[in-house]
Amino acid sequence: MAAAVARYGLTPQEVAERVAAGDLDLTRVGGVDEGAVRETGEELAQAGLAVIAKNRRRREELLAHLGEGPPPLLYVIVATGDIYEDVRQARAAARQGADIIAVIRSTGQSLLDYVPYGPTREGYGGTYATQANFRIMREALDEVGEAIGRYIRLCNYCSGLCMPEIAAMGALERLDVMLNDALYGILFRDINMQRTLIDQYFSRMLNSYAGIVINTGEDNYLTTADAVEAAHTVLASQFINEQFALLSGLPPQQMGLGHAFEMDPMLEDGFLFELAQAQLVRQIFPDAPIKYMPPTKHMTGNIFRGHVQDALFNLVGIMTRQGIQLLGMMTEALHTPFIQDRAWPSRRPSTSSPTPATWPTRFGSSRAGSSSGGPRRCCARPSTCWKRCGASASSPRWNGACLPTSSVRATAGAAWTA
């Protein structure tokens, strides 16, 4: 790439387009000395790193200005295949209380050895990860975050092939969370171990520099094996992922190590086992924003039992102070969730529980909890606040549980009470 840029005076995008059109063969670029190629490559890399550093500063500014929801951060998946429909669902989820929007990838993209280009409106089981799709969703979440007075994080997936390429796209478009686990690709996608571990090393360097929180895929172990008998494999994988992350320069505050609530609900004392396992992970990795996944393997389609399973999962997550809570769906095992399916578990009570003073600083942010119960922020729009908490434009009032805009009330409906 650098040789072609230096040889023909093209931009990297123009080089890529000519390669795609069959007009340029990168293996046949000649006539450029090695020094010029290295100099060009250095210039291109520095320009990209400058964009990534600017994005990181922008995230920190928005977090300081808007704040975010109390822990655990509520993680909701959208996956229609159409990025523009994903935007509609993401906005609705954010207004209902979601803190992280994850746009799951189209089935099989982890095995594509290239990255699709441009906005996409067709996908199977998800939406293709492209740089244009990242940009579209980032702009939408920034817009809704400003409207509701809360920063909304964006998550996507770079496990599998093209791990460094997708990590770079995410860093350039200010994603906040990225699935990034080579062990998943080795165990579940039969990807070459040497290649994917090298890819992971470089991609985690990028994520570290960009301030992106990685998520690991240990929850997948428990969907294919018994969650009691295989519980030790989750912990072993978390230790391995922690060491790989540290070797890549990724700090613990950006390690979203994964696990899941996947024990058979008919198991005697199963709830106590789940509670113990979640507490074990929390204590072993005290500084990591642990990603806790909801029950899926033993969801039968019975929405009443499923709702109870999700409630117990939520209880364990709160009791053990997990960092990221992926919301369970009553309609799991029935169909791809509708907007209303995601809305119910996303709703926060009108008065949120105080944040423990011992809660670790999340995601490397300097906004640590106060001794009186966590981060507090001023109502962003007191003139339109439907809660009438006493704030005014001239005399704002601290209220960490406030939902600042009237549009939130209209969206939430009767479930919210003043």
Secondary structure, DSSP 8 states (H G I E B T S, - for coil): -HHHHHHH---HHHHHHHHHHTS--GGG--S--HHHHHHHHHHHHHHHHHHHHHHHHHHHHHHHHH----SSEEEEEE--S-HHHHHHHHHHHHHHT-SEEEE---TTGGG-SS---S-----SSS----HHHHHHHHHHHHHHHHHHTS--EEEEE--STTHHHHHHHHHHTT-SEEE--HHHHHHHH---HHHHHHHHHHHHHHHHHHT-EEE--THHHHHHS-TTTTHHHHHHHHHHHHHHHHHTT--GGGEE-EEE--S-TTSTTHHHHHHHHHHHHHHHSTTS--EEE---TT--S-HHHHHHHHHHHHHHHHHTT-SEEE---TTTTTSS--HHHHHHHH---SS-----TT---GGG-S----TTTS---B-S-GGG-TT--S--SSS--B-TT----HHHHHHHGGGS--
